[in-house]
């Protein structure tokens, strides 16, 4: 049996679907209700912050996917991992962030560094996934596209190889099922850099109508984003979007290495999710 935490999110839901399609016994864990899960998947309410309840959630699992919501700064990584060990889990896959490797002084990613260390030192089989920016961050533009057919963003022509959450899920499914991935850290990106201006064009193509791009200043973007995200996360995001390192702009081979195919481009994500912008 495989436990998936964060099972209703952009990565968790396609991960549950991929595991179920492969015939695995899956327990999907989320803090709230879960609708539309595949037949046979067991849903349990749970939260990584509730360490006392984790042993029961992990009981009977061979593998577990650990997904940290937000900054995760209220969690206790070593106690979470200890609960998995106590329950007899043999394999852990942690969703971390590329920025753990590229932004060593980032305060907002210090917690994930600690979580990675706890997983690596657990004595279990482990795999760490470090995705770059998510294609699904474009959901932040959904209201503007729906109501005014506009995308507003800073740094209009800075390109980053954003990754499709479905690709993260497929890599995670392989790592959870196959011990050959134990001891590996995978950086997950899309197949090519794509700028905000280019993403707006892809969204226009997906919805079948013109979408105007509106360049924001970094100050304007920050004022908007802090309505949805913690300030530390916003500052880190804007730093990457505006001044990415060469490593953050590089296309990683790891998705293709694990899946045997190229990662999906942003345009494919936009097509698949056009309903959210229509």
HELIX and SHEET records of a PDB file:
HELIX    1   1 UNK A   12  UNK A   21  1                                  10    
HELIX    2   2 UNK A   51  UNK A   58  1                                   8    
HELIX    3   3 UNK A   77  UNK A   86  1                                  10    
HELIX    4   4 UNK A   99  UNK A  102  1                                   4    
HELIX    5   5 UNK A  107  UNK A  109  5                                   3    
HELIX    6   6 UNK A  110  UNK A  120  1                                  11    
HELIX    7   7 UNK A  135  UNK A  141  5                                   7    
HELIX    8   8 UNK A  142  UNK A  148  1                                   7    
HELIX    9   9 UNK A  165  UNK A  177  1                                  13    
HELIX   10  10 UNK A  179  UNK A  181  5                                   3    
HELIX   11  11 UNK A  196  UNK A  207  1                                  12    
HELIX   12  12 UNK A  218  UNK A  225  1                                   8    
HELIX   13  13 UNK A  231  UNK A  242  1                                  12    
HELIX   14  14 UNK A  246  UNK A  249  1                                   4    
HELIX   15  15 UNK A  254  UNK A  259  1                                   6    
HELIX   16  16 UNK A  266  UNK A  272  1                                   7    
HELIX   17  17 UNK A  274  UNK A  276  5                                   3    
SHEET    1   A 7 UNK A  42  UNK A  45  0                                        
SHEET    2   A 7 UNK A  26  UNK A  30  1                                        
SHEET    3   A 7 UNK A   2  UNK A   5  1                                        
SHEET    4   A 7 UNK A  63  UNK A  67  1                                        
SHEET    5   A 7 UNK A  91  UNK A  95  1                                        
SHEET    6   A 7 UNK A 125  UNK A 131  1                                        
SHEET    7   A 7 UNK A 184  UNK A 188  1                                        
SHEET    1   B 2 UNK A 150  UNK A 153  0                                        
SHEET    2   B 2 UNK A 212  UNK A 215  1                                        
SHEET    1   C 2 UNK A 159  UNK A 160  0                                        
SHEET    2   C 2 UNK A 194  UNK A 195 -1                                        
END                                                                             
